[in-house]
Amino acid sequence: MQETLIRVWNYLMLAGMVTLKHLLIVFGISMLLALVMQKLNVMLTNQSVRLVGTKAYIILFAWIGVPVHELGHALFALIFGHKITRIVLFKPSQTGGSWGCVDHTYNSRNPYHRIGNLFIGIGPIILGSTVIFLLAHWLLKLEVTELTKGSTEADCDAGLISLLSISLRNMLSIAISVVHNIFIHFFRLDWRYLLFLYLSFSIGNYINLSPADIKHLAPGFLTLILCLFIFNLATVWMGGFTTGWLQQNQIYFAMFHAILLMVMALCTCFLLVTALLNKLFGR
């Protein structure tokens, strides 16, 4: 009896460790970057509004950033089967309220719908970062194959520390390559580069989460953890094929993290410039 209990306990621990690996590969770094991005963009938006005023900010930048933000919510609402009851892509208000919204309903008993709340909440970060990367690809000829040349694939048997180390190395390697390939255009200042900076600034201002978005993240994330754990309980005895697949493809997650890091670098530059201009103009 005791031996059986030990085996059951060891199996539960193994399933739990595999679940932790899955979460680390997919969400570990991205959640940390998203939190930093949230703080950074709040400061950037405040500095931008202080510099040019609310009306000018709306006319110049918000009309691009807000719709991309809301489309990020709407896209994942559709993917996860939620019913969109109202969508407002852009409706600026002088009272400081929301300038867009996506209202949706779902079946709270459906785990897939509940997990959807997590992705709907972070949808603006995923879509906004992807759009900026696509702009870099189209306007600055940034190629994925070139950026991932020096990356390393994780071994299927890699431990958590090793996996995290490889993911961080790949992310930094790709991010440095991305930032380098963007900023080598700095002194050329052709219309493509100027358009890229303008669109990146406008969209980057809204790669963040509203209080309502943050409120819905936790229930969806907890449901995801539970579903992953149950899935691993049912399949981990087969050799952890899911973990192997995720680890072999972690380079693509590192690519997304690198894009986020690139967006953070751009937003940091924009923040420093706007803060400096505000100081010079006494605002």
N, C-alpha and C positions, 0 to 999 in steps of 0.2 A: 504493500500500500504506500509506504513512504517513498519507495523507488518510483512508483507511478506519479506521485505528487511532484517529485523532483523533476521528472521528465516533462510533466505538464508545465511546471514553472519555467523550466529552461526554454520550452517551446514558446511560451508567452513572451519571455524576455527577448528571444530571437525575433519574433514578429514585431515587438516594440522597437527593437534596434533597426530593423529593416524599414519600418515606418518612419523613424527618425531620419534615416538616410534619404528616403524619398523627399521628405519635407525640406531637408537641408539642400538637396540638389535643386529643387524647383523653387523654394521660397526663401531659403536661409539668407542669402545675400541680397536678393531683391527687396525683401521686407525692410532690411536695414537701410538700403539705398532709398527706398520710398519714404521712410521716416525723415531722413536727411533732406530729401527733395521737398518734402512738405514744408519744413521750416524755412528752407532756402527760398521757396517760391512765395511764401507769405511776405517775407522781407522784400523780395524783388517787386512784387505787386505794389506794396506800400510805397517803396522808393519811386517807382514809376509814376504812380498817381500824384505823389508829392511834386515830382519834377514837371509834369506836363498838365496836371489837373485831370479831373474825372472825365469831362467831356472829350478832351483831346485824346485821352487814353482809350476811351471807347472807340472813337473814330479811327485811331491809328492802329490799335493792337487787339482790343477785346473782341472785335467782330470776327476775328479769325480764331483766336484761342478758345473762346467760350463754345462755339459750335463743335470744335474738335473734342473738347472735354465732354460735352453732352453726348456726342456720337459714340464716345468710348463706353458710356453707360448703356446706351441703346443697343449697341452691337452685342454686348455680352448678355443683355436681357433677352435678346432674340435667340442667341446660341443656347442659353439655358432654359428656354421654353417659358419665360415669363410673358405675361400679356401686358403690352405697353398701352396704358389708358390715356396718356397725354405726353406729348413731347414738345418742348419749347427750346429751340436751338439757340435763340438769341433775342432777349428782350431786356435791354438795360433799364435799370431803375436808379434814380438819383437818391433814393432813400438808403442805399447800401445793402439792399436785399440781393437775393440770387438773380443772376442775369440769364439763367436758363434752367431747365429742369427736365427730368424724365421720370414720370410716375408709372409704376408698374405693379401688377398684382401677381401672386403665385400661390401654389398649394404648399402650405407650411409643413404638411406631412410628407412631402416628396423630398427625399434627400438630395436629388439632383437639383431641384429648385433652390433648396437651402444653400447648397454649395455655390450655386449661381450668384447668391448675394455677395459672396467674397469677390468673385471676378467682376461683377457689375460695379462694386465699390472701387476696385483698382483699375477698372477699364480705361479711365482717362490716362493713367500712367502708361499702360501697355500700348494703347493706340497712339497717344501723343509721341512717345519715344519712337515707335515704329514709323510714324509719319516723318519725323525729323530725320531718321536714318534714310528713308526712301528719298527725301529731298537731297540729302548728301550724295546718295547714289545717282540720282538723275541730274543734279546740277553740278556736282563736283566730281562725278565719275568714281565714287568710292565703291570698290569691289569687295564682296564678302570673302572670296577665295584668297585675295591678297592679304586681308586682315587676319585670317586664321592660320596663316602659314606656319608660324612658330608655336602654335598651341599644342598641348599634350593631351592625349586621351587618358582617362582614368582607368586603371586596372579593375576588373570586375570584383576582385577580392580586396580592393583598397578599403582601409578603415576610415572612420569618420574624420580623423585628423588629417590623414593623407588626402582624402577626397576634398576636404575644405582647402587644403594647401594648393592642390592642383587647380581647383576652381578659381581661387584668388589669383594664382599666377597667370592662368589663361585670361581672366577678366582684365587684369592690369596690362598684360601684353597686348591684347586686342584694343583696349581703351587708349593706350599710348599710341598705337598705330593709327587709330581713328582720329584722335586729336591732332597728331602730326599731319595726317593727310588733309585735315580741314585747315589748319593754320598755315600750311605752306602756301595757301592761296592768299594770305593776308595782304601781301604787298602788290598782288596783281590787281585786286579790287575791280574785277570786271562785273558786269551786271548779274551774272549767275551767283557770284559770291555774295554780293550785296543783297540779292533776293533771298539767298539762303539764310543770311544773318537776320534779316527782317522777319522771315517766316518762323525761324527757330526761336527768336525772341518772343514773338506773338504767341506761338504754341507753347513754348517752354514756361511762360507765365502761368499757364493753367494745367500743368502736369502736377496736380496736387489733389488732395482729398478734402471735401467739405465736411463739416461736423456730421451731417446726415450720412455721408459715405462711410465715415469711420465707425459710426454707430452700428452699421450693418455688417461690418467685417467679422467681428468676433463669432457670432452664431454660425456664419458660413464656414469659418475656419475650423471651428470645433467639430462641425458635422463632417468636414473633409477628413480631419484626423481620425474620427471614429470609423468612417467608411474605409479609409486606407488600412487601418488596423485590422478590420474585419476581413478585408481582401487579402491581407498578408497572412492572417491566420489560416485562410483557406488555401493559400498557394505557396507559402514559404517552404513547405516540405518538398516542393518540386525543384528547388535549387535557386530560388530567388531570381528567376529570369527577368522580372520587371526591373529589379535593381541593376542587373547587368545592362539592360537596354538603356536605362537612364544614365548610367555612368559612361557608357560608350558615346552617348549623345550629349553629355554635359557641356561639350564645347559650344553647343547652340544656346544653352542657358547662359554660358559665360559671354556669348555674343550679345545677348539681350542685356546682361548686366553691364557690359562695356558701353552699350548704347546709352543706358541710363547714366553711366559715369560721364560719358561725353556730354550729355544734356546738362548734367550738373556743372561740368566745367564751363560750358557756354553761359549758363545762368549765373554762375559765380562771376564771370567776366562782366556780364551785363549789370549785375548788382554793384560791382565795384565802380563801374563807369557812372551809373545813375546816382550812387551815393556820393561820388566825387563831385558830380555836377550840382547836386543838391547843396553840398557844402559850399561850393564856389558861388552859387547864386543865393546862399543864405536861406534855403528852404528847409 
